[in-house]
Amino acid sequence: MSFLADILSSIAERGKSLVDFDQVPGSARSVEHLDGLCDRLLSGAGEASGLAIASEILHIYASLDDEAKTGFFKSLAGNYGPDFGAMETAAQAFLDTPGAVSANRLHRASEPRRQEVFRRLNQAPGGTGRLISMRTDLLARLRADPDLALVDDDLRHLLSSWFNRGFLELRRINWQTPAATLEKIIEYEAVHEITDWDDLRRRIDPPDRRLYAFFHPRLADEPLIFVEVALTGKIPDSIDSILNPDREIVDPKDAKVAVFYSISNCQTGLRGISFGNFLIKQVVEDLSAELRTLKQYVTLSPIPGFARWLGEQAEELGGEAAEVLGYLAMEDWWKDADLAKRIKKWLEPAVGYYLVEARSKRGRVIDPVARFHLGNGARLERINWLADTGPAGLTAAYGLMVNYLYKLDEIEKNHEKFASGQTVSASQAVTKLSRAATGLEPKPEAEKTKGENA
């Protein structure tokens, strides 16, 4: 891939001598100038000049300020949509003579011109990575300007094709992995912070630890998503049992459980393009082939939306519930054994209800991590009390964590149940807890998706 990148860079450099950039209207840093370059890019330029123009567009875009970038996206939305005249002609031809040929012509005529702009930009040296960065900028603007969703739909459609499973490479990350990649793992860890190089080594070097990541050939050593795995003798009920530097190391031949305790998406610009389901299934397949002693595949997962959701119920909760919420606002409440016991009696059913029964306005399970694992076919197996008493764990879910169980002969069935009606597959213990919740009436809640970091 490095050799191919060098060839593309060489062609692009030679192409610059074939392009008179001064003929493009507008200043060199204006939206008008970029529009002119995009028009030339679509005009059927030769390979060398096309690569040169694409490289120039990406270079100029990267130098724009925030206002100019927004203007460029608005131009892509307003000026680079479908050719409506061609669509009308093709539509009439289809109505006159319905068939596969006329349908195909209508399909091609309806494609927005910006899709071809993105395709040609992708061919430039480093184009794929720069388009991902461009989408990161675009996503940050969607809430303020919903009309830009047209542009995002087209770019996400193309990225989904370019990053399908067939192009992804699974690699095991270990202490011999190049330092540049290891630095990315430290940077991108989104669930349990990696504090330093020693902490990283404890997660990838011991024989009972694994870290796997997906890569794409156009992004060199940039991981797309990675999962951290612990090999244990039993299902863990706290993150400290996994991350404690003084823990007892397990001989992999004696391990009975593979624990996925952290899943981190690395590229914001690829949000909405799911790799996690492929990653977990591939890792399960690899581990089961390597270690025949493994009997269970589980997660130890955060519950990132629970505390926020419970706070939104505060006004409607009275009696004991309001009292518990008051205690939860106290610092170090969990260190008081008697108080923690009282809180646990009410809080565990509440989180069971949140995960099993509560729904968003769109009728979906609210918690993003739950949606991810349940959608993959896992079963909600166990709620763990005070499993993460670090600042992040207490803030997000009052220290609660859950285990999702990937039971190989039930994955497809669970997936179908969840996909067809958001039906949560849960153990008897969790189901019993959810039914014991008091003061929490079923009502749709706003949905805040933060990705698949699990």
N, C-alpha and C positions, 0 to 999 in steps of 0.2 A: 504494500500500500504506500510505503514511503517513496518507492521508485515511481509509482503512478502519480503521486502528488508532485514529485519533482518535474515529471513530464508536463503535467497540467500547468504548473507555475511557469515553466519555460515557454509553453505555447502562449500563455496569457501575456508574458512579457514581450514576446515577439509581436503579438497582436496589437500592442499599444502603438507600434509604429504604423499600423494600417488604419488607425482610427484618428480622425481629426476631432478631438473633443471640443475644440473651440466653436464648432458648428452647432453645438447644443445650446439652445437659448437659456438665459437666466444666469445668475451668479453660480459659482462652483459649489456653494453650500445651500442652495435653495431647493424647495420642493419642485419648482418649475424646472430646474436643471435636472433633477432626478426623473421627472416625468419625461423629459426629452430623451434621456438615456434609456428609460424603459421602452419608449416607442422605438428607438433604434434597435434595442435588444430583440424586440418582437418582429422587426422588419425582415428577418431572414438573413442576418449577418453570417459570414463565414465562421468556421470553427475558431480560428485564432482571434479574429476581431470580436466575435461573440463572447469569448472568455475574457477578453480585455475589458469589454463594456460591463460585463457582469461583475468583474473584480472592482471596477471603478464605482459602480453603484454601491456595492457593499462597503467599500472604503469611505465613500462620502457619507453614507447612512450612519456609519459608526461615529463620525465626527459631528453629527447634528446635535443641537441642543434638544431638550425635551419638547419644546413647542414645535420645532421643525419636524421632529419624528412623528408627533401627532398629526401634523399636516400631511406628511407622506402617507400615513395610514388612511387618512380621510380621502386622499387622492386615489389610493388603491381601491377604496370602497366605492367611490363615486365615478371614477373615470376608467376603471379596468374591470368592469363587470361584463356580462355577455353582450354580444352584438344583437340587439333586439330585432333589427331588421332581418338579419340572417335567421334568427329564431322563428320569426313570423313566416318567412318563406319556407323554412324546413317544416314547421308545424302544418302549414297548408298542404305541403307535399305529402305529409304523412296522412292527413285527413283524406286527401284525394286518392292516395294509393297506400293504404296501411300495409305494413310488412316490416321485415327485419332490416332491410336496407334503408328505408325511409326513417325508421325508428332510430337507427344508428346515426343518420345524418342529423336528426333532431337532437340527439344526445350530444353530439360534438358541437353543434351550434349553440347549445345552452351552456357550455362551459365558460366560466368567467375568464377573461383575458389574464387576470392576475395569477391564475394557476400556472399558466405558461411562463409568466415572469418568474415565479418562484422556482419552476423546474430549471430554467436557464441559470438563475442565480446559484442553484445547487451545484451546477457543474463547475463553478469557479473554484480555484484553490481555496480550501478551507470553507467552502460555501455552506456545507451542511451545518457545521458548528455555528456559523454566523447567522444562519436562518433560525437556529434554535435560540440564539441570543435575541434575535429580532422578535421572535414570538414571546419571549420573556417580557420585552418592552410592551408588546401589544396586550398581553394579559393584564398588565398593570393599568391599562386604560379602558378596559371593557366596562367597568362599573360606571365610570363617568360618561362614557360615550357608547351606548349599546349598539349603535349602528355599525361599529367596527367589528361586531360579531360576524358579519359577512366575510370579512378578511380572515378572521380567526378560523371560521369553518373551513375555508379553502386551504389554509396553511396546515391546520390539524389533519385534514384529509390526506394531504400529501405526506406529511410526516408519519402518519399511521402506516402508509404503504412502504415508506423507506425504512421504517423501524419495525417491520413485522418479524415474527419469531424466526423466520428462515434466515435473516441477516444477523441475528444475535449470536454472540459467542460467550459461552459460560466458562469462566476461569476461577480456579481456586486461588485466593490471595493468601500468601504466606510471607515469612520473613525474608525470603529470597526475591520477592516481587520488587520491581524497580521502585526506588524511593519516590519518584514523581507520582506514581499511582498510590503508594501508601499515604503520601501527603493528602491526596484527594479523599481517601477513605476517612482520614481524621477530619478534614474540612466538612465533608458531606454527612457524617453521622448525625442523624436528626432525632434519635430517640434517647439514647444514653450517651452523653458526651464522652468523647475520648480525650482525656486530659493531657496526655503527653505520649511520647514514643514508648515508654515502658508500659503504659496502659494499653496501647495498641498491640504491643508484643504479647501481652497476657491474653489477648483476644484471638490471636492468630497462630501463635507458635506452639503452645502446649498440645500434646497429642489428642486431648479431648475437646479441642476447639477447632472450628472451621469458619471460614468466611468465603462466600462465593459472590461473584458479581457478573452481570451481563455487560458486554462491550459490543460496540458497533465498529466495523472496519473503517468507517470514515471519521471516527473520533479518536483514533489511536489509543492512548492510555487513559481516556476519560470514562470512568464507570457510569453506567446509566442507572443502575439500581443494585443494591447489594443486601445480602442477608447474613447475619451473624448466627452461628449455631453452636450450642453447647451439647456435648454428649454426657448424659447423666444416668444415674441408676434408677431415678424415679422422677415423676413430674414435679418440677419445682414450684414452690409457693411464694417465692420472693426473689427479687432481682439481686439482692445481696448474696444469695447462695451461688449466683453465677459470676458476679463481678468482684466478689471479695478476693483480694490478692493473696490471702492466706488460706484459701479453700484447698481441699484435698483433691488432687488430680486423679481422674478416673482413667483406668486403662480402657481404651476404646473397645477391646475384646470383651470387656465386662459391661459395657454400656447397654442399657435397655431402652433409653429414651433419647430422641433427638429433639432438642428444644430450639425453635426459631425465636430468639429473644430481641431481635432488632432488625427491622427492614427499613431501609432508607432510599428514597428516590433522590437522585443526584441532579437532575436537569429540570429546572423550573419550566423551561421552554417546551418540555415534552409532557407537561401536565395533561391528564386526560387520555394519555396513550399508555395503556396498562401493560406492564411487563411482569408485575409481581406474581400473577397466577402462574405464568410460565416458569418463573424462577423457582418458586416453591416446588412445583411438580417435578422440575428437572433435578433439583437438589435431593428430593425424596428418592427419585429413581437412582441417582448416583450413590447416595448413602446406603440404600437398601442392597445395592450390588456389592458395595465395599464391606459392609458390616452386617452379617446375617443375624447377629444377636439383637439388633434393634427391633423392638416390638411396638413402639408408639412414636408418633410424630406430633408434637404439640407446639404451641406458641406460649410465650409469657408476654402478654400484650398490655399496653397502656389503654386507658379509657379517656381519650383526650377531651371529649365533649361533656362529660358527666357533671362536673362541678358547675359549669356554665348553665347547663340545662336545669339543674336543680335550683340554681339561683333564680332562674326565670319563673319557677313555680312558687317562689317565696310568698308572694302576695296572696295566693289562694290556699296556702297551707296554714293550718292553725294547730293549736294544742301542742302535742309532743313534737310534731314536725318542726314547728317554728322554734321550739326550744332547742332542738338538736342543731338546727342551722345556726342558732346563736352560739352554741358550744363550738361548732366547727370554725367559727370566725376567731376563736381564741388561739393564741400562739401556743404551740407544743401541747395541744389538747390530747394528742395521742400518747403522751408520756404518762398520763394519769390513768392507771390500769382500770380503776372503777368507772371513770368517766368514759374511757374508750369502750368498755364492755357495754355500757348503756347506749352509746352512739352506734356501735356495731349492730345491735338488735334492730335498730330502725334503718340504718344506712344500707346494709346488705340487701334487704328486700327492695329498697329504692333503686339500687343499681341493677338488680335483676329485672325490675320493671322497665327501667330505661333501656336495657339491652334487648329485652324480649318483646315488650308491648308498645313502647312509645314510638310514634311515627312523625315524620316531617309533614309539611303541607302537601308535599308530593306523594305522601303515603309510603315513604321509604324509612327504613331503620335509620335513626339519626346519627349514630356514632360512625365516623368514617372508617375506623379500623375494623369495627364489627362488620360493616358492609363489605369490606375487602375480603376478610376471611370467610364470612358466611357465603359470600358470592363465589368463593373458590371451592365451596363444598365442605368446609369445616363445620364442626359442631361446637357450640358454646358449652364447655365442659365444666369449668369451675371458677368461682369468684374467690379471689385471694385477699384476705384482710391484711392491711398494713404491709403490703408487698413491696411498696416503694415509698419510703419516708424521706426521700430527698425533696428539695424545694419544688422541683417540677412535678413530681408525682403527687405531692400533697396539694399543689395548686390545681392540677387538672382533675384529680379524682380522689382526693382525700386519702391517698396512699393505696387505693384499691387497684388491682390488676386482675386480668382474667387469663385462663388457659383456653385456647381453641384447639380441639383435637382433630387431626387429619387422619381419619380412619379409612384406609385405602378402599375397602369394599363398600363404603357409604358415600364417598365423595360425590359421585355423579348424581345419586339420588338427592342428597342434600342440596346440591347446586340447583337442580331442577325445581325443587320446592321453593327455594329462595328466589330464583329468577322468575318464576311464574306468579308469585304472590307475596314476596317479601316474608315468607314463612320462616321463622327462626328455628333451626334445629338445635335443641338444647337438652342437656342432661336432665334427669329427673330432679336432681338437687337444685339446679338453677331454676327450673320451671316452678318448683315449689316455693322458692324464695320470691320469684316475681309475683306470684299469686298472693303472697303475704303482705305486699306493699299496701300502706294505708295513706289516704289523702291525695293520692296521685291518680286523677281521673284521666282516661284516654282523651287527649286533645292534640291536634296537629301542631307541631312546633316548627319554627324557622330552621332551615337546614344550612349549616355552615361546613362546607367541605374543605379540608385542608390537605387532601392528598392521601397517599397510601402509606406514609411512614408509620410502621407498626411494630 
